[in-house]
Amino acid sequence: MMSKLTVDKKTSPHAALALAALGIVFGDIGTSPLYTLKTVLDLAGGKPTSESALGLLSLLIWTLLITVSLKYVTFVMRADNDGEGGIMSLMSLLRLHKHHRPVIITLGLFGAALIYGDGAITPAISVLSAIEGLKITAPTLAPYVLPLSVFILLALFTVQSQGTARIGWVFGPVMTLWFLVIGILGLWGIAQHPGVLVAFNPWHGLHYLFTNGPKGFLVLGGVFLAVTGAEALYADMGHFGAGPIRLAWYGLVLPSLLLNYTGQTALLMSGGPINDNIFYQLCPPPLLLSLIILSTTATVIASQSIITGAYSMTRQAIQLGWCPRMKITQTSSEGYGQIYIGAVNWLLMIVTIGITIFFGSSDRMASAYGIAVSLTMLLTTALLFVVTREIWKWNIFLSLAVVGTFFCIDAAFFCANSLKILDGGWVPLVLAITIYIMMWTWRRGSIALLKGLYSLTIPVHDFLEHLKNPPVPRVSGTAVFLSKTTEKTPPILIWQVALNKSLHKHLVTLSIVTTHTPFVDDDQKLTKECLAPNFWRLIGFYGFMEKPDIPSLLRLAQKHECNLDLSDVTYYVAHATIMHCPNGTGLPLWQEKIFAFLLRNSTQIEEFLNLPSERVVEIGRKIEI
């Protein structure tokens, strides 16, 4: 997922960016060893034989190599939208080629909605699995594991509004220490049973998969937990660049994960018990408490990345018109990516803590974890096939051979995870479906509202003639009418004349258009058209990763020979009250009510665009949709 800790990719060396990426990109996948093998063993039916243990480890190893190294790092990260990644960015990239693509939009939107579902459960299972280490070092503290986990999550969400600029610089070093520690622990485990290294032969994994019947297939649901953070490599690519992420993955993250999973399995094969979390059994008892503290810190960092990623993805959805406007607070002047969205934060906190209390343990939560991410990966693979055909211009046979292989693997993981729906897997799916319905309804309602407003427009020529007979008095200053209309006279301008019987000397109709690219060059930021003396139509273009700045746009227009009085500017915005269309041609009633609720609770346009409130005039109208 996207993060709000942004680094300058142009001036920072690869090593510095790779260090920063360790603290932001790899938190989720890096803390997976806390619970993955334990879940796999539960699904496998308890302590396995040596042969079965090698098979399970082989599946973990090759899942990391194929799904992350081959699919995401080698192929998916090449499908960037002007440097940006993530499933919504990929959806926008494909819409650059053909705008009317309902299937592409559905896949991208539902994939994004699934990431929200994963974002709610990831902090819960990560923190809970780390705190459960207390059961080993101090069994009497077992009753306090759940309350302590809830407290940590509550504190984590509460401090979000302060931003992470002050503490973000420690994320990379802490996660570097984490990966070094789990790698060293893995080496110690391997030393107990070096024969475990034969599991790097994929035959052991395939043999286990095809000789254990339904159990072999069911185990894939647990194996998949090893790669649940892979989507973050792609989503955070825009902040760090593909090169530094690849450097961090191959230079530290992948070796550490492989060593740790191998070490855990070696300890298992040498007779280690499986009653407690085998991850903590790798640690010498005197150092166990220190490892628990480090694990908790790592899971908090991983959770922080998930939370801030939800903010960034929400901003993309808002800019692209798939989500209601929300108040976005810039928590630092150092980077545009450092933001806070209160509505997302508190809703995510309620759901995350609710999930933590509902499941109560990481074992039970593992049943719900993975299904949302596996479906997201499956949808990403489907979109990747379109990329290989339309953008990379591969022939059909090569696309089917490469992407088809990934699709079969992803489909197997998804089917295995689907068996967990009744055991809790329905939770992230219900969350995702709810968010998808909201996003789709907002989009449909926005289009219907725009059509309703457009029906109230008149040609500019007719409006200018109306101003002449009788002549409309003019007052000093500049009036800026914000509108979605880029051709005819905006309704807000017509309403202003009808209500006040006057106009300012300088008139501007301003429309903001969000492109399907993340950024727009300054020389392409603005188009202008002189409709009449002192009457301008301006269209500002912003990428979906940019924040519109209306005052700056007006200053840019003035530099382009628009005669504007910027010392006295009044902004006019329309406020629509939704009415049901009586002839039955509008939205279904349930969609209309959802859209009206979202519209009432969305941030006002003037606040979203940071317009000076004392210079804003709002005119309301009832619009049938």
C-alpha positions as CSV (number, residue, x, y, z in Angstrom):
1,M,0.0,0.0,0.0
2,M,0.9,3.7,-0.4
3,S,2.7,5.4,2.4
4,K,2.9,8.9,3.6
5,L,6.6,8.8,4.3
6,T,8.0,10.1,1.0
7,V,11.6,10.4,0.0
8,D,13.1,12.4,-2.9
9,K,13.9,9.7,-5.4
10,K,15.9,12.0,-7.6
11,T,18.5,13.2,-5.0
12,S,18.7,10.2,-2.6
13,P,21.1,7.3,-3.4
14,H,19.7,3.8,-3.9
15,A,21.0,2.6,-0.6
16,A,19.3,5.4,1.4
17,L,16.0,4.8,-0.5
18,A,16.4,1.0,0.1
19,L,16.8,1.7,3.9
20,A,13.7,3.9,3.9
21,A,11.8,1.3,2.0
22,L,12.7,-1.3,4.6
23,G,10.7,0.7,7.2
24,I,7.7,1.3,4.9
25,V,7.3,-1.3,2.3
26,F,8.3,-4.6,3.9
27,G,6.7,-4.3,7.4
28,D,3.8,-6.6,6.5
29,I,5.6,-9.3,4.7
30,G,8.6,-9.0,7.1
31,T,6.5,-9.8,10.2
32,S,4.8,-12.8,8.6
33,P,7.2,-15.3,10.2
34,L,5.5,-14.5,13.5
35,Y,2.4,-16.5,12.5
36,T,2.8,-18.2,9.1
37,L,4.5,-21.5,9.9
38,K,2.3,-21.9,13.1
39,T,-0.8,-21.5,10.9
40,V,0.6,-23.9,8.3
41,L,1.2,-26.6,11.0
42,D,-2.3,-26.2,12.3
43,L,-3.7,-26.7,8.8
44,A,-1.4,-29.7,8.3
45,G,-2.9,-31.4,11.3
46,G,-0.2,-31.0,13.9
47,K,3.4,-31.9,14.1
48,P,4.4,-33.3,10.7
49,T,6.9,-36.0,9.8
50,S,10.4,-34.9,8.6
51,E,9.3,-35.5,5.0
52,S,6.2,-33.5,5.4
53,A,8.1,-30.7,7.1
54,L,10.4,-30.4,4.2
55,G,7.4,-30.3,1.9
56,L,5.8,-27.5,3.8
57,L,9.0,-25.5,3.9
58,S,9.5,-26.0,0.2
59,L,6.1,-24.6,-0.5
60,L,6.9,-21.5,1.6
61,I,10.3,-21.0,-0.1
62,W,8.9,-21.3,-3.6
63,T,5.9,-19.2,-2.9
64,L,8.2,-16.4,-1.9
65,L,10.3,-16.9,-5.0
66,I,7.6,-17.2,-7.5
67,T,4.9,-14.8,-6.1
68,V,7.1,-12.1,-4.9
69,S,10.5,-12.3,-6.7
70,L,9.2,-13.4,-10.0
71,K,5.7,-12.1,-10.3
72,Y,5.8,-8.8,-8.4
73,V,9.5,-7.7,-8.5
74,T,10.2,-8.9,-12.0
75,F,7.0,-8.3,-13.9
76,V,4.3,-6.4,-12.0
77,M,6.6,-3.6,-10.9
78,R,7.3,-2.9,-14.6
79,A,3.6,-1.9,-15.0
80,D,4.0,1.5,-13.5
81,N,1.9,4.6,-14.2
82,D,4.5,7.3,-14.6
83,G,6.4,5.7,-11.8
84,E,3.4,5.1,-9.5
85,G,2.2,1.6,-8.6
86,G,-0.8,-0.1,-6.9
87,I,-4.0,-1.6,-8.3
88,M,-5.8,1.8,-8.6
89,S,-2.8,3.3,-10.4
90,L,-2.8,0.2,-12.7
91,M,-6.5,0.7,-13.4
92,S,-5.9,4.3,-14.3
93,L,-3.0,3.3,-16.6
94,L,-5.2,1.0,-18.6
95,R,-8.0,3.6,-18.8
96,L,-5.5,5.9,-20.5
97,H,-5.8,3.7,-23.5
98,K,-9.6,3.2,-23.5
99,H,-11.8,5.2,-21.2
100,H,-14.9,3.1,-21.3
101,R,-13.7,-0.1,-19.7
102,P,-16.3,-1.3,-17.1
103,V,-14.6,-4.7,-16.6
104,I,-11.2,-3.0,-15.9
105,I,-12.8,-0.5,-13.6
106,T,-14.6,-3.2,-11.7
107,L,-11.5,-5.3,-11.2
108,G,-9.5,-2.3,-10.1
109,L,-12.1,-0.9,-7.7
110,F,-12.9,-4.2,-6.1
111,G,-9.1,-4.9,-5.7
112,A,-8.8,-1.5,-3.9
113,A,-11.7,-2.3,-1.7
114,L,-10.2,-5.6,-0.8
115,I,-7.0,-3.8,0.3
116,Y,-9.0,-1.8,2.8
117,G,-10.3,-5.1,4.2
118,D,-6.8,-6.4,4.5
119,G,-5.7,-3.1,6.0
120,A,-8.1,-3.6,8.9
121,I,-7.0,-7.1,9.8
122,T,-3.2,-6.8,9.2
123,P,-2.5,-4.6,12.3
124,A,-4.7,-6.8,14.4
125,I,-3.0,-10.1,13.5
126,S,0.5,-8.6,13.5
127,V,0.3,-6.9,16.9
128,L,-1.6,-9.8,18.5
129,S,0.9,-12.4,17.2
130,A,3.8,-10.4,18.6
131,I,2.3,-9.9,22.1
132,E,1.4,-13.6,22.3
133,G,5.1,-14.2,22.8
134,L,4.5,-13.2,26.5
135,K,2.7,-16.5,26.9
136,I,6.1,-18.2,26.6
137,T,8.2,-15.9,28.7
138,A,5.6,-15.4,31.4
139,P,2.5,-17.7,31.1
140,T,0.8,-15.9,33.9
141,L,0.5,-12.9,31.6
142,A,-1.7,-14.8,29.1
143,P,-5.0,-13.2,30.1
144,Y,-3.5,-9.8,29.5
145,V,-2.4,-10.5,25.9
146,L,-5.7,-9.3,24.3
147,P,-6.1,-6.2,26.4
148,L,-2.5,-5.2,25.8
149,S,-2.9,-5.7,22.0
150,V,-6.1,-3.6,22.0
151,F,-4.3,-0.8,24.0
152,I,-1.3,-0.8,21.5
153,L,-3.7,-0.6,18.6
154,L,-5.7,2.2,20.2
155,A,-2.6,4.2,20.9
156,L,-1.3,3.6,17.4
157,F,-4.5,5.1,15.8
158,T,-4.7,7.9,18.3
159,V,-1.3,9.3,17.5
160,Q,-1.9,9.3,13.7
161,S,-3.0,12.9,13.6
162,Q,0.4,14.0,14.8
163,G,2.0,12.5,11.7
164,T,5.1,10.3,11.5
165,A,7.7,12.8,10.3
166,R,9.3,12.9,13.7
167,I,9.7,9.2,14.2
168,G,9.7,8.0,10.6
169,W,13.5,8.2,10.3
170,V,13.8,5.3,12.8
171,F,11.5,2.9,10.8
172,G,14.2,1.9,8.4
173,P,16.9,1.1,11.0
174,V,14.5,-0.7,13.2
175,M,13.3,-2.9,10.4
176,T,16.9,-3.5,9.3
177,L,17.6,-4.7,12.8
178,W,14.5,-6.9,12.7
179,F,15.5,-8.6,9.4
180,L,19.1,-9.1,10.7
181,V,17.8,-10.7,13.9
182,I,15.3,-13.1,12.2
183,G,18.0,-14.1,9.7
184,I,20.5,-14.8,12.5
185,L,17.8,-16.8,14.5
186,G,17.1,-18.7,11.3
187,L,20.8,-19.6,10.9
188,W,20.9,-20.8,14.5
189,G,17.9,-23.1,13.8
190,I,19.5,-24.4,10.6
191,A,22.6,-25.3,12.6
192,Q,20.4,-27.7,14.7
193,H,19.4,-29.6,11.6
194,P,21.3,-28.7,8.4
195,G,19.5,-31.3,6.4
196,V,16.6,-29.0,6.2
197,L,18.3,-27.2,3.3
198,V,17.2,-29.8,0.9
199,A,13.8,-28.2,1.0
200,F,15.1,-25.7,-1.6
201,N,14.4,-28.5,-4.1
202,P,10.9,-27.7,-5.3
203,W,10.2,-31.4,-5.7
204,H,9.6,-31.7,-1.9
205,G,6.8,-29.1,-2.1
206,L,5.2,-30.6,-5.2
207,H,5.3,-34.1,-3.6
208,Y,3.6,-32.9,-0.5
209,L,1.0,-30.9,-2.5
210,F,0.0,-33.9,-4.7
211,T,0.3,-36.7,-2.2
212,N,-1.7,-35.4,0.7
213,G,-5.1,-35.0,-0.9
214,P,-7.4,-32.3,0.4
215,K,-5.0,-31.5,3.3
216,G,-2.3,-30.6,0.8
217,F,-4.6,-28.2,-0.9
218,L,-5.9,-26.7,2.4
219,V,-2.3,-26.0,3.6
220,L,-1.9,-23.5,0.7
221,G,-4.2,-21.1,2.7
222,G,-1.6,-21.0,5.4
223,V,1.4,-20.9,3.0
224,F,-0.1,-17.9,1.4
225,L,0.4,-15.9,4.6
226,A,4.1,-15.7,3.8
227,V,3.4,-13.3,0.9
228,T,0.5,-11.2,2.2
229,G,2.6,-8.0,2.1
230,A,3.7,-8.5,-1.5
231,E,1.2,-6.0,-2.9
232,A,3.0,-3.2,-0.9
233,L,6.1,-3.6,-3.0
234,Y,4.0,-2.5,-6.0
235,A,1.8,0.1,-4.2
236,D,4.7,1.9,-2.6
237,M,6.9,2.0,-5.8
238,G,6.1,5.6,-6.4
239,H,7.7,6.7,-3.2
240,F,11.0,4.9,-3.5
241,G,11.4,3.7,-7.1
242,A,11.6,0.1,-8.3
243,G,15.4,-0.1,-8.0
244,P,15.7,0.6,-4.2
245,I,12.8,-1.8,-3.5
246,R,14.4,-4.5,-5.5
247,L,17.7,-3.8,-3.7
248,A,16.1,-4.1,-0.3
249,W,14.2,-7.2,-1.3
250,Y,17.1,-9.2,-2.7
251,G,19.8,-7.7,-0.4
252,L,18.2,-8.3,3.0
253,V,14.4,-9.1,3.1
254,L,14.3,-12.2,1.0
255,P,17.4,-13.9,2.5
256,S,16.2,-13.1,6.1
257,L,12.8,-14.5,5.4
258,L,14.2,-17.7,3.8
259,L,16.6,-18.2,6.6
260,N,14.0,-17.7,9.3
261,Y,11.4,-20.1,7.8
262,T,14.1,-22.6,7.2
263,G,15.4,-22.2,10.7
264,Q,11.9,-22.7,12.2
265,T,11.4,-25.8,10.2
266,A,14.9,-27.1,11.2
267,L,13.9,-26.6,14.9
268,L,10.7,-28.5,14.2
269,M,12.6,-31.4,12.6
270,S,15.0,-31.6,15.5
271,G,12.2,-32.2,17.9
272,G,11.0,-28.7,18.9
273,P,7.4,-28.5,20.3
274,I,4.6,-27.0,18.3
275,N,2.3,-26.0,21.2
276,D,3.7,-22.5,21.4
277,N,4.7,-20.2,18.6
278,I,7.8,-21.9,17.0
279,F,9.1,-18.5,15.9
280,Y,9.9,-17.5,19.5
281,Q,11.4,-21.0,20.2
282,L,14.3,-20.0,17.9
283,C,15.4,-17.4,20.5
284,P,17.6,-18.2,23.5
285,P,15.4,-17.8,26.7
286,P,17.5,-14.9,28.1
287,L,16.9,-12.9,25.0
288,L,13.2,-13.8,24.6
289,L,11.8,-10.6,26.2
290,S,14.0,-8.4,24.0
291,L,12.8,-10.3,20.9
292,I,9.2,-9.8,22.0
293,I,9.8,-6.0,22.3
294,L,11.5,-5.9,18.9
295,S,8.7,-8.0,17.4
296,T,6.1,-5.7,18.8
297,T,7.9,-2.6,17.5
298,A,8.2,-4.2,14.0
299,T,4.5,-5.1,14.0
300,V,3.6,-1.5,15.0
301,I,5.8,-0.2,12.1
302,A,4.1,-2.7,9.8
303,S,0.7,-1.5,11.0
304,Q,1.7,2.1,10.6
305,S,2.5,1.4,6.9
306,I,-0.9,-0.2,6.4
307,I,-2.7,2.7,8.0
308,T,-0.9,5.4,6.1
309,G,-1.3,3.4,2.9
310,A,-5.0,3.5,3.4
311,Y,-4.8,7.3,3.6
312,S,-2.9,7.5,0.3
313,M,-5.2,5.1,-1.5
314,T,-8.2,7.1,-0.2
315,R,-6.7,10.3,-1.6
316,Q,-6.3,8.6,-5.0
317,A,-9.9,7.5,-4.9
318,I,-11.1,11.0,-4.0
319,Q,-9.1,12.6,-6.8
320,L,-10.3,10.0,-9.3
321,G,-13.9,10.6,-8.3
322,W,-14.6,7.2,-6.6
323,C,-14.8,8.5,-3.1
324,P,-16.5,11.4,-1.3
325,R,-14.4,14.4,-0.4
326,M,-12.7,14.1,3.0
327,K,-10.6,16.5,5.0
328,I,-7.0,15.7,4.2
329,T,-4.5,17.2,6.7
330,Q,-0.9,17.7,5.6
331,T,1.1,16.5,8.7
332,S,4.5,17.7,7.4
333,S,5.8,20.3,4.9
334,E,8.5,17.9,3.9
335,G,6.5,15.8,1.5
336,Y,3.1,15.7,-0.2
337,G,2.7,12.1,0.8
338,Q,2.7,12.9,4.6
339,I,-1.1,13.1,5.2
340,Y,-3.8,12.3,7.7
341,I,-7.4,11.6,7.0
342,G,-9.4,11.5,10.2
343,A,-12.5,9.7,8.8
344,V,-10.4,6.9,7.5
345,N,-8.3,6.7,10.6
346,W,-11.2,6.3,13.1
347,L,-13.3,4.0,10.9
348,L,-10.2,1.8,10.4
349,M,-9.5,1.9,14.2
350,I,-13.1,0.8,15.1
351,V,-12.9,-2.1,12.6
352,T,-9.4,-3.2,13.5
353,I,-10.1,-3.3,17.3
354,G,-13.4,-4.9,16.7
355,I,-11.7,-7.7,14.7
356,T,-9.1,-8.1,17.4
357,I,-11.7,-8.5,20.1
358,F,-14.0,-10.7,17.9
359,F,-11.3,-13.3,17.1
360,G,-9.3,-13.0,20.3
361,S,-6.1,-14.8,19.1
362,S,-3.8,-14.8,16.1
363,D,-4.7,-18.5,15.5
364,R,-8.4,-17.7,15.0
365,M,-7.6,-14.6,13.1
366,A,-5.4,-16.5,10.6
367,S,-8.6,-18.1,9.3
368,A,-9.9,-14.7,8.2
369,Y,-6.5,-13.5,6.9
370,G,-5.3,-14.0,3.4
371,I,-8.6,-14.3,1.4
372,A,-8.7,-10.6,0.7
373,V,-5.1,-10.3,-0.3
374,S,-5.2,-13.5,-2.5
375,L,-8.2,-12.1,-4.4
376,T,-6.4,-8.8,-4.8
377,M,-3.4,-10.6,-6.2
378,L,-5.7,-12.6,-8.6
379,L,-7.2,-9.3,-9.9
380,T,-3.8,-7.7,-10.3
381,T,-2.7,-10.7,-12.4
382,A,-5.8,-10.3,-14.6
383,L,-5.0,-6.6,-15.2
384,L,-1.3,-7.6,-15.8
385,F,-2.5,-9.8,-18.7
386,V,-4.1,-6.7,-20.3
387,V,-0.9,-4.7,-19.7
388,T,1.2,-7.4,-21.5
389,R,-1.1,-7.3,-24.5
390,E,-1.9,-3.6,-24.9
391,I,1.2,-1.8,-23.4
392,W,4.1,-4.3,-23.7
393,K,2.7,-5.7,-27.0
394,W,3.4,-9.3,-26.1
395,N,1.9,-11.9,-28.4
396,I,-1.0,-14.0,-27.0
397,F,1.1,-17.1,-26.5
398,L,3.7,-15.4,-24.4
399,S,1.1,-13.6,-22.3
400,L,-0.8,-16.8,-21.6
401,A,2.4,-18.7,-20.8
402,V,3.7,-16.1,-18.3
403,V,0.6,-14.5,-16.8
404,G,-1.4,-17.6,-17.2
405,T,1.1,-19.4,-14.9
406,F,0.8,-16.6,-12.3
407,F,-3.0,-16.7,-12.6
408,C,-3.2,-20.5,-11.9
409,I,-1.0,-20.1,-8.8
410,D,-3.0,-17.1,-7.6
411,A,-6.2,-19.0,-8.3
412,A,-5.0,-22.0,-6.3
413,F,-4.2,-19.7,-3.3
414,F,-7.5,-18.0,-3.5
415,C,-9.5,-21.2,-3.7
416,A,-7.6,-22.6,-0.7
417,N,-8.3,-19.4,1.2
418,S,-11.9,-19.5,0.2
419,L,-12.4,-22.6,2.3
420,K,-11.8,-20.3,5.3
421,I,-14.8,-18.1,4.5
422,L,-17.1,-19.7,7.2
423,D,-14.3,-19.6,9.7
424,G,-14.0,-15.9,9.6
425,G,-12.9,-15.2,6.0
426,W,-16.2,-13.5,5.4
427,V,-15.1,-10.6,7.6
428,P,-12.7,-8.9,5.1
429,L,-15.0,-9.9,2.2
430,V,-18.0,-8.1,3.8
431,L,-15.8,-5.1,4.4
432,A,-14.6,-5.1,0.8
433,I,-18.0,-5.5,-0.6
434,T,-19.4,-2.7,1.5
435,I,-16.6,-0.3,0.5
436,Y,-17.0,-1.3,-3.2
437,I,-20.7,-0.6,-3.1
438,M,-20.0,2.8,-1.5
439,M,-17.4,3.7,-4.1
440,W,-19.6,2.6,-7.0
441,T,-22.6,4.4,-5.7
442,W,-20.7,7.6,-5.2
443,R,-19.5,7.4,-8.8
444,R,-22.9,6.8,-10.2
445,G,-24.5,9.5,-8.0
446,S,-21.8,12.0,-9.0
447,I,-22.4,11.3,-12.7
448,A,-26.2,11.6,-12.2
449,L,-25.7,14.9,-10.3
450,L,-23.4,16.2,-13.0
451,K,-26.1,15.4,-15.6
452,G,-28.7,17.2,-13.5
453,L,-26.5,20.3,-13.3
454,Y,-25.6,20.1,-17.0
455,S,-29.3,20.2,-17.9
456,L,-29.4,23.7,-16.2
457,T,-26.7,25.2,-18.3
458,I,-27.1,27.4,-21.4
459,P,-24.7,28.2,-24.2
460,V,-22.2,31.0,-23.4
461,H,-23.5,33.1,-26.4
462,D,-27.0,33.1,-24.9
463,F,-25.8,34.0,-21.5
464,L,-23.7,37.0,-22.9
465,E,-26.8,38.2,-24.7
466,H,-28.8,38.0,-21.5
467,L,-26.2,40.3,-19.8
468,K,-26.8,43.0,-22.4
469,N,-30.6,43.3,-22.3
470,P,-31.1,44.7,-19.8
471,P,-27.5,45.5,-18.9
472,V,-26.3,43.8,-15.7
473,P,-24.5,46.1,-13.3
474,R,-20.8,45.2,-12.7
475,V,-18.8,45.7,-9.5
476,S,-15.1,45.7,-8.9
477,G,-13.1,42.6,-8.2
478,T,-12.9,39.0,-9.6
479,A,-15.5,36.3,-9.3
480,V,-14.4,32.7,-9.7
481,F,-17.2,30.2,-10.4
482,L,-16.2,26.6,-9.6
483,S,-17.9,24.2,-11.9
484,K,-17.7,20.8,-13.5
485,T,-18.9,22.2,-16.8
486,T,-16.1,22.8,-19.3
487,E,-18.2,23.9,-22.3
488,K,-21.4,25.8,-21.5
489,T,-22.2,28.5,-18.9
490,P,-21.9,27.0,-15.4
491,P,-25.2,26.9,-13.5
492,I,-23.6,28.7,-10.5
493,L,-23.0,31.7,-12.7
494,I,-26.6,31.8,-14.0
495,W,-27.9,31.5,-10.4
496,Q,-25.7,34.3,-9.2
497,V,-27.0,36.7,-11.9
498,A,-30.6,35.6,-11.1
499,L,-30.2,36.2,-7.4
500,N,-28.0,39.3,-7.1
501,K,-28.8,41.0,-10.4
502,S,-25.1,41.9,-10.7
503,L,-21.7,40.6,-11.6
504,H,-18.0,41.3,-10.9
505,K,-15.9,43.1,-13.4
506,H,-13.6,40.1,-13.9
507,L,-15.2,36.7,-14.4
508,V,-13.6,33.3,-14.3
509,T,-15.3,29.9,-14.7
510,L,-12.9,27.3,-13.3
511,S,-13.0,23.5,-13.7
512,I,-10.6,21.1,-12.1
513,V,-9.9,17.9,-14.1
514,T,-8.1,14.9,-12.6
515,T,-6.1,13.0,-15.1
516,H,-5.3,9.2,-15.1
517,T,-1.6,10.0,-14.6
518,P,-0.2,10.7,-11.2
519,F,1.3,14.0,-12.0
520,V,0.9,16.8,-14.6
521,D,3.8,18.9,-15.8
522,D,3.5,22.7,-15.0
523,D,3.3,23.6,-18.6
524,Q,0.3,21.4,-19.0
525,K,-1.5,22.5,-15.8
526,L,-3.8,25.1,-17.3
527,T,-5.9,25.8,-20.4
528,K,-7.5,29.2,-20.9
529,E,-10.2,30.6,-23.2
530,C,-11.4,34.2,-23.4
531,L,-15.2,34.1,-23.7
532,A,-15.6,37.9,-23.7
533,P,-13.7,40.9,-22.4
534,N,-12.7,40.2,-18.8
535,F,-14.5,36.8,-19.0
536,W,-12.3,33.7,-18.9
537,R,-12.8,30.0,-18.9
538,L,-10.0,28.2,-17.1
539,I,-9.4,24.4,-16.8
540,G,-6.9,23.1,-14.3
541,F,-5.4,19.7,-14.8
542,Y,-4.0,17.7,-11.8
543,G,-2.7,14.2,-11.5
544,F,-4.4,11.8,-9.1
545,M,-1.4,12.1,-6.7
546,E,-1.6,15.9,-6.7
547,K,-3.5,18.4,-4.6
548,P,-5.4,21.2,-6.5
549,D,-4.2,24.7,-5.5
550,I,-6.7,27.2,-6.8
551,P,-4.9,30.4,-5.8
552,S,-1.7,29.2,-7.5
553,L,-3.7,28.3,-10.6
554,L,-5.1,31.9,-10.7
555,R,-1.6,33.3,-10.4
556,L,-0.5,31.1,-13.2
557,A,-3.5,32.3,-15.3
558,Q,-2.5,35.9,-14.7
559,K,1.0,35.2,-15.9
560,H,-0.6,33.9,-19.1
561,E,-2.1,37.3,-19.8
562,C,-5.5,36.8,-18.1
563,N,-6.6,40.1,-16.9
564,L,-7.6,39.3,-13.3
565,D,-7.8,41.3,-10.1
566,L,-6.3,38.9,-7.6
567,S,-6.4,41.4,-4.7
568,D,-10.2,41.0,-4.5
569,V,-11.4,37.5,-5.4
570,T,-14.7,35.9,-4.5
571,Y,-15.3,32.2,-5.0
572,Y,-18.7,30.9,-5.9
573,V,-19.6,27.2,-5.3
574,A,-22.8,25.3,-5.8
575,H,-24.4,23.3,-3.1
576,A,-26.8,20.6,-4.4
577,T,-29.7,19.0,-2.4
578,I,-30.6,15.6,-3.8
579,M,-34.2,15.0,-4.8
580,H,-35.7,11.8,-6.1
581,C,-36.5,11.8,-9.8
582,P,-40.3,11.4,-9.9
583,N,-40.5,9.8,-13.4
584,G,-38.5,6.8,-12.4
585,T,-35.6,7.5,-14.7
586,G,-33.1,8.4,-12.0
587,L,-31.0,6.2,-9.7
588,P,-32.7,3.4,-7.7
589,L,-34.0,4.7,-4.4
590,W,-31.5,2.8,-2.3
591,Q,-28.5,4.2,-4.3
592,E,-30.0,7.7,-4.2
593,K,-30.2,7.5,-0.4
594,I,-26.7,6.2,0.0
595,F,-25.3,8.9,-2.3
596,A,-27.3,11.6,-0.5
597,F,-25.9,10.5,2.8
598,L,-22.3,10.4,1.5
599,L,-22.8,13.9,-0.1
600,R,-24.1,15.4,3.1
601,N,-21.2,14.1,5.0
602,S,-18.5,14.8,2.5
603,T,-16.1,17.7,3.1
604,Q,-17.3,20.9,1.4
605,I,-15.5,21.7,-1.8
606,E,-14.1,25.0,-0.4
607,E,-12.5,23.2,2.5
608,F,-11.2,20.4,0.3
609,L,-9.6,23.0,-2.0
610,N,-8.4,25.1,0.9
611,L,-10.2,28.2,-0.3
612,P,-10.4,31.2,2.1
613,S,-13.7,30.7,3.8
614,E,-14.4,34.4,4.2
615,R,-14.2,34.7,0.4
616,V,-16.5,31.9,-0.5
617,V,-20.2,32.3,-1.4
618,E,-22.3,29.1,-1.6
619,I,-25.6,29.0,-3.6
620,G,-27.9,26.0,-3.1
621,R,-30.3,24.3,-5.5
622,K,-32.4,21.1,-5.5
623,I,-31.3,18.6,-8.1
624,E,-33.2,15.6,-9.3
625,I,-31.1,12.5,-9.9
